[in-house]
Amino acid sequence: MLSTTARPLIEATVPVLLANGEAITRHFYGRMFGAHPELKNLFNLGNQATGDQAQALAGAVYAFAAHMDKPAVIGPVLDRIAHKHVSLGITPAQYTIVGRHLLAAIGEVLGDAITADIATAWDEVYWLMATELVAREARLYQERDWQAGQDWPQLEVVARDMASADTVALTLKSADGTPLPSFVPGQYLSVAIPVPEAGLTQVRQYSLSDAPGDDTWRITVKRVAAGDATPAGVVSNRLHDTIRVGDTLRAGPPAGDFRLRDGDHPVVLISAGVGITPMVSMLRHLALTRPARPVVFAHATQDISRYSHQHEVETSLANLDEGRYHLWLEAPAAHDAHAFPGRMDLSRIEALPDDGDFYLCGPLPFMQTQRRWLLGAGIPRERIHYEVFGPDLFGELQ
């Protein structure tokens, strides 16, 4: 609990820190990396360049300060962060480094506006959040029989397949024959790739795109081209251009709070683009283990050539007792008469189950649009689950 002396100071200064959040966290990252350049290996340089990482860190700390007394609100956000940290191998000692530089950055950016009492109050908030996250992460590490900060195992690429025109599927197996930990459909891996030209290792998260239960893991990676304001994907392009069967990659433990829930409720899988990858894992798992469970599969993509794992999706749906299939193509060909043209419109689906579990994955604007529609249609928010890769700017607190 926040102390009675700190609470009024936090309530009074949250708006000020939110207004200056990006400036503070940009200054924080420069400060921390200057003192600890090795930590650059844990952070996505692309997100650093766009400012998304800074915005997400500021939002997380300030959201915790504003909602720490509302477990139902802040709990899911902390779970998402904890899973991400476990996938990266974050250690408790690294919270000390982050806290020291973040709190110093607040003072250096805001100057005399941050009195000693205000600085003490924000130190209290940070350590309340850090303590909660460390506890959650300890439980997740224990469940995986994994140690925070341990060396990641080497995985051998045993198969490489083009899943669509712009996605490659890599099947991975333990290089030393050690059994791989299991996972829940929907979860992801962190994969580390050396980037010699930058003198760094870069880590990215990729959904596991096959059903659990085998002695392999599979990830499906989209090639990320440069945009007007975003750099090309350093890791995704390297995985496409240089990784072949027989090569090895280092990977962390499976993680992620976006995962298929147990039970008999209908499942509604809603995806766009490469957001299909965790849905393929869920769908294949259901077809293999729970074929009687009702499933609605809705996917949107640019055209049929960019439809990842199309054959696997359609085969799995055919093996379900109650599988319903809806496809949207922005640029359909003449032979794609079974698909809706344009962008996804959930109103075209008849009789969506009121008691279903709804799973969303895809570009952020896509998920925001579909989530708003579902809420407007009366679907309870606790039944709508989503996955965001990169900094989470979509959470309940936005």
TINU-581532 format. One line per field, with one value per residue (C-alpha): residue number from 1; residue in three letters; x, y, z. Coordinates in steps of 0.02 Angstrom, whole numbers, padded with zeros to 5 digits. Layout:
// TINU-581532
pos = [NUM | ...]
code = [ALA | ...]
x = [X | ...]
y = [Y | ...]
z = [Z | ...]
***
This chain:
// TINU-581532
pos = [1 | 2 | 3 | 4 | 5 | 6 | 7 | 8 | 9 | 10 | 11 | 12 | 13 | 14 | 15 | 16 | 17 | 18 | 19 | 20 | 21 | 22 | 23 | 24 | 25 | 26 | 27 | 28 | 29 | 30 | 31 | 32 | 33 | 34 | 35 | 36 | 37 | 38 | 39 | 40 | 41 | 42 | 43 | 44 | 45 | 46 | 47 | 48 | 49 | 50 | 51 | 52 | 53 | 54 | 55 | 56 | 57 | 58 | 59 | 60 | 61 | 62 | 63 | 64 | 65 | 66 | 67 | 68 | 69 | 70 | 71 | 72 | 73 | 74 | 75 | 76 | 77 | 78 | 79 | 80 | 81 | 82 | 83 | 84 | 85 | 86 | 87 | 88 | 89 | 90 | 91 | 92 | 93 | 94 | 95 | 96 | 97 | 98 | 99 | 100 | 101 | 102 | 103 | 104 | 105 | 106 | 107 | 108 | 109 | 110 | 111 | 112 | 113 | 114 | 115 | 116 | 117 | 118 | 119 | 120 | 121 | 122 | 123 | 124 | 125 | 126 | 127 | 128 | 129 | 130 | 131 | 132 | 133 | 134 | 135 | 136 | 137 | 138 | 139 | 140 | 141 | 142 | 143 | 144 | 145 | 146 | 147 | 148 | 149 | 150 | 151 | 152 | 153 | 154 | 155 | 156 | 157 | 158 | 159 | 160 | 161 | 162 | 163 | 164 | 165 | 166 | 167 | 168 | 169 | 170 | 171 | 172 | 173 | 174 | 175 | 176 | 177 | 178 | 179 | 180 | 181 | 182 | 183 | 184 | 185 | 186 | 187 | 188 | 189 | 190 | 191 | 192 | 193 | 194 | 195 | 196 | 197 | 198 | 199 | 200 | 201 | 202 | 203 | 204 | 205 | 206 | 207 | 208 | 209 | 210 | 211 | 212 | 213 | 214 | 215 | 216 | 217 | 218 | 219 | 220 | 221 | 222 | 223 | 224 | 225 | 226 | 227 | 228 | 229 | 230 | 231 | 232 | 233 | 234 | 235 | 236 | 237 | 238 | 239 | 240 | 241 | 242 | 243 | 244 | 245 | 246 | 247 | 248 | 249 | 250 | 251 | 252 | 253 | 254 | 255 | 256 | 257 | 258 | 259 | 260 | 261 | 262 | 263 | 264 | 265 | 266 | 267 | 268 | 269 | 270 | 271 | 272 | 273 | 274 | 275 | 276 | 277 | 278 | 279 | 280 | 281 | 282 | 283 | 284 | 285 | 286 | 287 | 288 | 289 | 290 | 291 | 292 | 293 | 294 | 295 | 296 | 297 | 298 | 299 | 300 | 301 | 302 | 303 | 304 | 305 | 306 | 307 | 308 | 309 | 310 | 311 | 312 | 313 | 314 | 315 | 316 | 317 | 318 | 319 | 320 | 321 | 322 | 323 | 324 | 325 | 326 | 327 | 328 | 329 | 330 | 331 | 332 | 333 | 334 | 335 | 336 | 337 | 338 | 339 | 340 | 341 | 342 | 343 | 344 | 345 | 346 | 347 | 348 | 349 | 350 | 351 | 352 | 353 | 354 | 355 | 356 | 357 | 358 | 359 | 360 | 361 | 362 | 363 | 364 | 365 | 366 | 367 | 368 | 369 | 370 | 371 | 372 | 373 | 374 | 375 | 376 | 377 | 378 | 379 | 380 | 381 | 382 | 383 | 384 | 385 | 386 | 387 | 388 | 389 | 390 | 391 | 392 | 393 | 394 | 395 | 396 | 397 | 398]
code = [MET | LEU | SER | THR | THR | ALA | ARG | PRO | LEU | ILE | GLU | ALA | THR | VAL | PRO | VAL | LEU | LEU | ALA | ASN | GLY | GLU | ALA | ILE | THR | ARG | HIS | PHE | TYR | GLY | ARG | MET | PHE | GLY | ALA | HIS | PRO | GLU | LEU | LYS | ASN | LEU | PHE | ASN | LEU | GLY | ASN | GLN | ALA | THR | GLY | ASP | GLN | ALA | GLN | ALA | LEU | ALA | GLY | ALA | VAL | TYR | ALA | PHE | ALA | ALA | HIS | MET | ASP | LYS | PRO | ALA | VAL | ILE | GLY | PRO | VAL | LEU | ASP | ARG | ILE | ALA | HIS | LYS | HIS | VAL | SER | LEU | GLY | ILE | THR | PRO | ALA | GLN | TYR | THR | ILE | VAL | GLY | ARG | HIS | LEU | LEU | ALA | ALA | ILE | GLY | GLU | VAL | LEU | GLY | ASP | ALA | ILE | THR | ALA | ASP | ILE | ALA | THR | ALA | TRP | ASP | GLU | VAL | TYR | TRP | LEU | MET | ALA | THR | GLU | LEU | VAL | ALA | ARG | GLU | ALA | ARG | LEU | TYR | GLN | GLU | ARG | ASP | TRP | GLN | ALA | GLY | GLN | ASP | TRP | PRO | GLN | LEU | GLU | VAL | VAL | ALA | ARG | ASP | MET | ALA | SER | ALA | ASP | THR | VAL | ALA | LEU | THR | LEU | LYS | SER | ALA | ASP | GLY | THR | PRO | LEU | PRO | SER | PHE | VAL | PRO | GLY | GLN | TYR | LEU | SER | VAL | ALA | ILE | PRO | VAL | PRO | GLU | ALA | GLY | LEU | THR | GLN | VAL | ARG | GLN | TYR | SER | LEU | SER | ASP | ALA | PRO | GLY | ASP | ASP | THR | TRP | ARG | ILE | THR | VAL | LYS | ARG | VAL | ALA | ALA | GLY | ASP | ALA | THR | PRO | ALA | GLY | VAL | VAL | SER | ASN | ARG | LEU | HIS | ASP | THR | ILE | ARG | VAL | GLY | ASP | THR | LEU | ARG | ALA | GLY | PRO | PRO | ALA | GLY | ASP | PHE | ARG | LEU | ARG | ASP | GLY | ASP | HIS | PRO | VAL | VAL | LEU | ILE | SER | ALA | GLY | VAL | GLY | ILE | THR | PRO | MET | VAL | SER | MET | LEU | ARG | HIS | LEU | ALA | LEU | THR | ARG | PRO | ALA | ARG | PRO | VAL | VAL | PHE | ALA | HIS | ALA | THR | GLN | ASP | ILE | SER | ARG | TYR | SER | HIS | GLN | HIS | GLU | VAL | GLU | THR | SER | LEU | ALA | ASN | LEU | ASP | GLU | GLY | ARG | TYR | HIS | LEU | TRP | LEU | GLU | ALA | PRO | ALA | ALA | HIS | ASP | ALA | HIS | ALA | PHE | PRO | GLY | ARG | MET | ASP | LEU | SER | ARG | ILE | GLU | ALA | LEU | PRO | ASP | ASP | GLY | ASP | PHE | TYR | LEU | CYS | GLY | PRO | LEU | PRO | PHE | MET | GLN | THR | GLN | ARG | ARG | TRP | LEU | LEU | GLY | ALA | GLY | ILE | PRO | ARG | GLU | ARG | ILE | HIS | TYR | GLU | VAL | PHE | GLY | PRO | ASP | LEU | PHE | GLY | GLU | LEU | GLN]
x = [00000 | 00056 | 00093 | -00028 | 00108 | 00151 | -00026 | -00074 | 00094 | 00072 | -00107 | -00052 | 00097 | 00033 | -00036 | 00130 | 00232 | 00110 | 00125 | 00315 | 00322 | 00404 | 00538 | 00575 | 00590 | 00692 | 00813 | 00806 | 00855 | 01001 | 01059 | 01042 | 01122 | 01267 | 01301 | 01250 | 01275 | 01252 | 01066 | 01046 | 01041 | 00872 | 00787 | 00716 | 00815 | 00671 | 00552 | 00684 | 00696 | 00507 | 00482 | 00358 | 00465 | 00476 | 00289 | 00252 | 00369 | 00298 | 00121 | 00155 | 00231 | 00102 | -00043 | 00017 | 00024 | -00153 | -00232 | -00127 | -00278 | -00383 | -00318 | -00447 | -00383 | -00196 | -00178 | -00191 | -00066 | 00059 | 00033 | 00072 | 00231 | 00286 | 00269 | 00369 | 00506 | 00514 | 00529 | 00679 | 00758 | 00746 | 00826 | 00778 | 00946 | 00899 | 00751 | 00877 | 00968 | 00806 | 00738 | 00896 | 00905 | 00717 | 00698 | 00854 | 00785 | 00622 | 00721 | 00837 | 00697 | 00576 | 00707 | 00648 | 00469 | 00523 | 00550 | 00633 | 00462 | 00394 | 00550 | 00529 | 00345 | 00387 | 00527 | 00395 | 00279 | 00418 | 00469 | 00291 | 00272 | 00443 | 00411 | 00245 | 00324 | 00472 | 00351 | 00246 | 00401 | 00472 | 00313 | 00324 | 00508 | 00469 | 00328 | 00452 | 00595 | 00694 | 00817 | 00810 | 00963 | 01015 | 01096 | 00970 | 00982 | 01037 | 00898 | 00931 | 00826 | 00762 | 00637 | 00613 | 00456 | 00380 | 00210 | 00159 | 00240 | 00311 | 00318 | 00440 | 00405 | 00555 | 00541 | 00662 | 00729 | 00847 | 01025 | 01081 | 00926 | 00858 | 00667 | 00589 | 00466 | 00284 | 00179 | -00002 | -00069 | -00058 | 00108 | 00271 | 00460 | 00598 | 00732 | 00905 | 01002 | 01178 | 01185 | 01373 | 01361 | 01284 | 01395 | 01237 | 01121 | 00939 | 00791 | 00618 | 00460 | 00372 | 00213 | 00227 | 00131 | 00102 | 00009 | 00104 | 00146 | 00287 | 00473 | 00489 | 00438 | 00387 | 00387 | 00322 | 00410 | 00351 | 00480 | 00468 | 00506 | 00558 | 00415 | 00407 | 00446 | 00506 | 00665 | 00668 | 00658 | 00837 | 00796 | 00653 | 00753 | 00903 | 00793 | 00725 | 00889 | 01021 | 00945 | 00938 | 00909 | 01053 | 01083 | 01056 | 00963 | 00955 | 00782 | 00704 | 00560 | 00382 | 00283 | 00130 | -00037 | -00126 | -00168 | -00310 | -00426 | -00487 | -00672 | -00815 | -00856 | -00853 | -00689 | -00685 | -00515 | -00502 | -00340 | -00262 | -00097 | 00039 | -00074 | -00137 | 00013 | -00050 | -00222 | -00146 | -00073 | -00243 | -00338 | -00222 | -00226 | -00416 | -00429 | -00311 | -00378 | -00552 | -00635 | -00809 | -00778 | -00865 | -00742 | -00765 | -00610 | -00606 | -00452 | -00410 | -00260 | -00207 | -00222 | -00215 | -00026 | -00003 | -00117 | 00003 | -00026 | -00185 | -00182 | -00157 | -00300 | -00422 | -00370 | -00391 | -00562 | -00617 | -00571 | -00683 | -00862 | -00921 | -00795 | -00852 | -00737 | -00737 | -00603 | -00579 | -00459 | -00419 | -00370 | -00467 | -00439 | -00579 | -00563 | -00577 | -00767 | -00778 | -00695 | -00771 | -00689 | -00607 | -00570 | -00645 | -00823 | -00882 | -01064 | -01054 | -01039 | -01207 | -01240 | -01075 | -01083 | -01127 | -01037 | -00880 | -00700 | -00638 | -00454 | -00382 | -00212 | -00154 | -00103 | -00151 | -00285 | -00364 | -00377 | -00445 | -00580 | -00633 | -00629 | -00741 | -00863 | -00867 | -00896 | -01034 | -01112 | -01123 | -00974 | -00906 | -00732 | -00665 | -00703 | -00599 | -00414 | -00279 | -00094 | 00018 | 00199 | 00317 | 00269 | 00089 | -00003 | -00172 | -00203 | -00358 | -00283 | -00259]
y = [00000 | 00176 | 00276 | 00414 | 00545 | 00489 | 00471 | 00657 | 00695 | 00558 | 00608 | 00788 | 00749 | 00605 | 00729 | 00822 | 00665 | 00598 | 00760 | 00744 | 00554 | 00531 | 00663 | 00584 | 00407 | 00456 | 00542 | 00388 | 00268 | 00376 | 00390 | 00204 | 00144 | 00262 | 00180 | 00002 | -00022 | -00210 | -00179 | -00125 | -00312 | -00323 | -00178 | -00166 | -00031 | -00005 | 00037 | 00150 | 00243 | 00271 | 00320 | 00179 | 00102 | 00267 | 00295 | 00119 | 00130 | 00297 | 00232 | 00077 | 00170 | 00308 | 00188 | 00088 | 00247 | 00294 | 00121 | 00024 | 00007 | -00073 | -00252 | -00294 | -00151 | -00156 | -00346 | -00392 | -00255 | -00320 | -00499 | -00446 | -00356 | -00501 | -00626 | -00512 | -00495 | -00683 | -00710 | -00592 | -00666 | -00505 | -00518 | -00431 | -00340 | -00254 | -00170 | -00080 | -00012 | 00042 | 00123 | 00222 | 00295 | 00321 | 00419 | 00520 | 00559 | 00625 | 00748 | 00799 | 00832 | 00920 | 01009 | 01109 | 01048 | 00883 | 00917 | 00793 | 00739 | 00711 | 00613 | 00503 | 00472 | 00417 | 00306 | 00223 | 00197 | 00123 | -00002 | -00054 | -00094 | -00176 | -00285 | -00343 | -00383 | -00475 | -00585 | -00624 | -00660 | -00776 | -00881 | -00888 | -00938 | -01074 | -01143 | -01158 | -01229 | -01080 | -00963 | -00775 | -00725 | -00902 | -00935 | -00972 | -01142 | -01164 | -01224 | -01302 | -01256 | -01424 | -01360 | -01198 | -01166 | -01013 | -00999 | -00860 | -00737 | -00635 | -00755 | -00896 | -01037 | -01102 | -01266 | -01276 | -01421 | -01426 | -01435 | -01552 | -01662 | -01590 | -01595 | -01425 | -01354 | -01363 | -01210 | -01155 | -01113 | -00925 | -00902 | -00839 | -00858 | -00729 | -00762 | -00684 | -00643 | -00568 | -00405 | -00386 | -00219 | -00143 | -00240 | -00303 | -00449 | -00408 | -00500 | -00515 | -00607 | -00725 | -00825 | -01012 | -01060 | -01246 | -01352 | -01405 | -01585 | -01617 | -01609 | -01453 | -01271 | -01172 | -00985 | -00892 | -00729 | -00590 | -00492 | -00311 | -00184 | -00006 | 00119 | 00307 | 00327 | 00153 | 00057 | -00113 | -00260 | -00300 | -00471 | -00522 | -00487 | -00581 | -00732 | -00727 | -00698 | -00794 | -00930 | -01102 | -01282 | -01334 | -01160 | -01125 | -00989 | -00947 | -00936 | -00900 | -00993 | -00990 | -00848 | -00740 | -00713 | -00724 | -00908 | -01026 | -01043 | -01212 | -01253 | -01288 | -01110 | -01074 | -01002 | -00853 | -00822 | -00650 | -00602 | -00498 | -00518 | -00607 | -00597 | -00765 | -00856 | -00884 | -00925 | -01066 | -01139 | -01129 | -01196 | -01345 | -01386 | -01383 | -01491 | -01619 | -01621 | -01540 | -01562 | -01547 | -01371 | -01240 | -01126 | -00970 | -00925 | -00751 | -00686 | -00534 | -00509 | -00412 | -00552 | -00740 | -00743 | -00663 | -00786 | -00877 | -01063 | -01063 | -01251 | -01291 | -01175 | -01251 | -01430 | -01398 | -01318 | -01469 | -01579 | -01485 | -01538 | -01357 | -01250 | -01089 | -00997 | -00815 | -00733 | -00553 | -00505 | -00324 | -00373 | -00531 | -00621 | -00687 | -00861 | -00796 | -00787 | -00870 | -00720 | -00553 | -00408 | -00266 | -00254 | -00361 | -00321 | -00431 | -00383 | -00499 | -00649 | -00718 | -00770 | -00739 | -00837 | -00728 | -00848 | -00867 | -00826 | -00699 | -00689 | -00542 | -00526 | -00411 | -00231 | -00113 | -00014 | -00178 | -00242 | -00077 | -00079 | -00259 | -00239 | -00085 | -00179 | -00329 | -00219 | -00128 | -00295 | -00337 | -00453 | -00436 | -00362 | -00504 | -00623 | -00522 | -00570 | -00492 | -00501 | -00352 | -00370 | -00229 | -00096 | -00117 | 00042 | -00044 | -00092 | -00064 | 00095 | 00186]
z = [00000 | -00038 | 00119 | 00172 | 00152 | -00026 | -00092 | -00107 | -00187 | -00316 | -00355 | -00379 | -00491 | -00600 | -00730 | -00737 | -00761 | -00891 | -00989 | -00987 | -00993 | -01161 | -01126 | -00957 | -01022 | -01175 | -01056 | -00943 | -01082 | -01137 | -00957 | -00919 | -01081 | -01053 | -00885 | -00934 | -01123 | -01102 | -01071 | -01252 | -01290 | -01201 | -01289 | -01464 | -01556 | -01678 | -01536 | -01461 | -01627 | -01642 | -01459 | -01430 | -01293 | -01200 | -01211 | -01149 | -00999 | -00946 | -00966 | -00861 | -00713 | -00711 | -00736 | -00588 | -00484 | -00534 | -00516 | -00389 | -00274 | -00412 | -00434 | -00567 | -00674 | -00644 | -00623 | -00808 | -00854 | -00726 | -00787 | -00965 | -00911 | -00801 | -00943 | -01058 | -00927 | -00900 | -01087 | -01084 | -00927 | -00826 | -00653 | -00489 | -00490 | -00653 | -00567 | -00457 | -00610 | -00695 | -00538 | -00503 | -00679 | -00701 | -00539 | -00578 | -00751 | -00677 | -00572 | -00713 | -00837 | -00719 | -00615 | -00465 | -00489 | -00410 | -00226 | -00109 | -00044 | -00220 | -00269 | -00115 | -00157 | -00334 | -00270 | -00160 | -00310 | -00417 | -00285 | -00249 | -00434 | -00447 | -00293 | -00365 | -00533 | -00457 | -00358 | -00512 | -00615 | -00480 | -00491 | -00680 | -00677 | -00550 | -00658 | -00803 | -00698 | -00763 | -00676 | -00701 | -00802 | -00850 | -01017 | -01153 | -01239 | -01418 | -01533 | -01701 | -01853 | -01915 | -02044 | -02140 | -02242 | -02325 | -02240 | -02361 | -02479 | -02335 | -02186 | -02148 | -02025 | -01928 | -01833 | -01687 | -01586 | -01438 | -01505 | -01365 | -01362 | -01199 | -01198 | -01229 | -01102 | -01151 | -01184 | -01194 | -01368 | -01393 | -01302 | -01378 | -01374 | -01362 | -01493 | -01484 | -01643 | -01651 | -01750 | -01780 | -01870 | -01714 | -01593 | -01507 | -01486 | -01523 | -01449 | -01525 | -01475 | -01596 | -01566 | -01563 | -01719 | -01696 | -01570 | -01413 | -01377 | -01500 | -01461 | -01568 | -01565 | -01719 | -01747 | -01899 | -01942 | -02057 | -02155 | -02093 | -02229 | -02192 | -02179 | -02190 | -02005 | -01955 | -01994 | -02078 | -01960 | -01912 | -01839 | -01953 | -02111 | -02041 | -02001 | -02179 | -02268 | -02171 | -02061 | -02140 | -02084 | -01972 | -01902 | -01718 | -01622 | -01437 | -01361 | -01192 | -01109 | -01178 | -01100 | -01125 | -01040 | -01209 | -01208 | -01244 | -01094 | -01037 | -01037 | -01155 | -01207 | -01393 | -01458 | -01577 | -01659 | -01741 | -01829 | -01965 | -02056 | -01960 | -01807 | -01869 | -01794 | -01615 | -01688 | -01791 | -01631 | -01543 | -01693 | -01721 | -01536 | -01533 | -01690 | -01612 | -01434 | -01424 | -01595 | -01519 | -01452 | -01563 | -01653 | -01759 | -01860 | -01937 | -02027 | -02134 | -02246 | -02399 | -02526 | -02533 | -02560 | -02388 | -02299 | -02182 | -02150 | -02256 | -02287 | -02102 | -02053 | -02176 | -02134 | -01947 | -01973 | -02073 | -01925 | -01804 | -01772 | -01766 | -01858 | -01943 | -02063 | -02119 | -02226 | -02283 | -02424 | -02465 | -02642 | -02685 | -02849 | -02959 | -02883 | -02705 | -02710 | -02539 | -02457 | -02408 | -02499 | -02401 | -02216 | -02080 | -02030 | -01888 | -01920 | -02071 | -01955 | -01905 | -01725 | -01640 | -01475 | -01325 | -01209 | -01313 | -01274 | -01403 | -01452 | -01551 | -01633 | -01771 | -01800 | -01660 | -01757 | -01812 | -01633 | -01570 | -01705 | -01673 | -01485 | -01492 | -01603 | -01485 | -01333 | -01426 | -01468 | -01283 | -01265 | -01087 | -01086 | -00978 | -01122 | -01247 | -01246 | -01353 | -01395 | -01428 | -01484 | -01447 | -01319 | -01262 | -01309 | -01317 | -01136 | -01033 | -00959 | -01124]
***
